[in-house]
Amino acid sequence: MKKKIGYEFKKSLYCEECDCGCVEVKQGKDKIFVRSTFRQEDVVEFTFDEWEVFVKGVKSGEFDIQK
């Protein structure tokens, strides 16, 4: 049986390094779905445009945590 690429939830490989919950992301046909590994029943959905703008912000450091 073939897997549909992009239709499974994925989490960062860095999640293996921490003893914590992680964010999981799944690309659907026309939406992006996001959930926590701790609360998998609570799923938030975004359009591709919303997701792309958010990812640009992440990559540019807008959401870096101040420690």
C-alpha atoms as a printed R data frame, in Angstrom:
   type eleno elety resid chain resno      x      y      z
1  ATOM     1    CA   MET     A     1  0.000  0.000  0.000
2  ATOM     2    CA   LYS     A     2  1.419  3.402 -1.006
3  ATOM     3    CA   LYS     A     3  1.570  6.237  1.500
4  ATOM     4    CA   LYS     A     4  0.238  9.603  0.429
5  ATOM     5    CA   ILE     A     5  3.122 12.008  0.832
6  ATOM     6    CA   GLY     A     6  2.189 15.033  2.890
7  ATOM     7    CA   TYR     A     7 -0.966 13.563  4.408
8  ATOM     8    CA   GLU     A     8  0.617 12.241  7.623
9  ATOM     9    CA   PHE     A     9  1.399 14.339 10.695
10 ATOM    10    CA   LYS     A    10  5.114 15.062 11.036
11 ATOM    11    CA   LYS     A    11  7.199 16.454 13.860
12 ATOM    12    CA   SER     A    12 10.695 17.842 13.915
13 ATOM    13    CA   LEU     A    13 13.614 15.458 14.215
14 ATOM    14    CA   TYR     A    14 14.736 17.687 17.095
15 ATOM    15    CA   CYS     A    15 11.810 16.355 19.141
16 ATOM    16    CA   GLU     A    16 13.862 13.240 19.807
17 ATOM    17    CA   GLU     A    17 16.390 15.404 21.690
18 ATOM    18    CA   CYS     A    18 13.943 16.777 24.242
19 ATOM    19    CA   ASP     A    19 11.715 15.163 26.811
20 ATOM    20    CA   CYS     A    20  8.797 17.395 25.923
21 ATOM    21    CA   GLY     A    21  5.727 17.631 23.759
22 ATOM    22    CA   CYS     A    22  6.169 18.641 20.163
23 ATOM    23    CA   VAL     A    23  4.234 20.392 17.443
24 ATOM    24    CA   GLU     A    24  3.049 18.144 14.624
25 ATOM    25    CA   VAL     A    25  2.141 19.404 11.163
26 ATOM    26    CA   LYS     A    26  0.225 17.767  8.325
27 ATOM    27    CA   GLN     A    27 -0.331 19.083  4.817
28 ATOM    28    CA   GLY     A    28 -3.788 18.364  3.502
29 ATOM    29    CA   LYS     A    29 -5.169 18.889  0.025
30 ATOM    30    CA   ASP     A    30 -5.779 22.601  0.596
31 ATOM    31    CA   LYS     A    31 -4.937 23.280  4.257
32 ATOM    32    CA   ILE     A    32 -2.175 22.857  6.816
33 ATOM    33    CA   PHE     A    33 -3.127 21.133 10.085
34 ATOM    34    CA   VAL     A    34 -1.241 21.658 13.354
35 ATOM    35    CA   ARG     A    35 -1.544 19.848 16.684
36 ATOM    36    CA   SER     A    36  0.409 19.053 19.851
37 ATOM    37    CA   THR     A    37  1.670 15.574 20.629
38 ATOM    38    CA   PHE     A    38  0.072 16.047 24.076
39 ATOM    39    CA   ARG     A    39 -3.362 17.054 22.722
40 ATOM    40    CA   GLN     A    40 -3.762 15.309 19.400
41 ATOM    41    CA   GLU     A    41 -7.523 15.790 19.363
42 ATOM    42    CA   ASP     A    42 -7.121 19.590 19.189
43 ATOM    43    CA   VAL     A    43 -6.197 20.413 15.597
44 ATOM    44    CA   VAL     A    44 -5.868 23.924 14.170
45 ATOM    45    CA   GLU     A    45 -6.018 24.488 10.423
46 ATOM    46    CA   PHE     A    46 -4.428 27.178  8.252
47 ATOM    47    CA   THR     A    47 -4.535 28.084  4.588
48 ATOM    48    CA   PHE     A    48 -1.324 27.664  2.612
49 ATOM    49    CA   ASP     A    49 -0.953 31.467  2.471
50 ATOM    50    CA   GLU     A    50 -1.309 31.789  6.253
51 ATOM    51    CA   TRP     A    51  1.235 29.008  6.785
52 ATOM    52    CA   GLU     A    52  3.784 30.454  4.345
53 ATOM    53    CA   VAL     A    53  3.659 33.873  6.033
54 ATOM    54    CA   PHE     A    54  4.056 32.248  9.456
55 ATOM    55    CA   VAL     A    55  7.018 30.098  8.363
56 ATOM    56    CA   LYS     A    56  8.741 33.184  6.904
57 ATOM    57    CA   GLY     A    57  8.405 34.821 10.313
58 ATOM    58    CA   VAL     A    58  9.830 31.742 12.062
59 ATOM    59    CA   LYS     A    59 12.780 31.581  9.678
60 ATOM    60    CA   SER     A    60 13.516 35.290 10.153
61 ATOM    61    CA   GLY     A    61 13.599 34.896 13.961
62 ATOM    62    CA   GLU     A    62 10.353 36.746 14.786
63 ATOM    63    CA   PHE     A    63  9.216 33.985 17.135
64 ATOM    64    CA   ASP     A    64 12.536 33.100 18.790
65 ATOM    65    CA   ILE     A    65 12.091 32.512 22.506
66 ATOM    66    CA   GLN     A    66 13.875 35.010 24.730
67 ATOM    67    CA   LYS     A    67 15.627 33.049 27.493
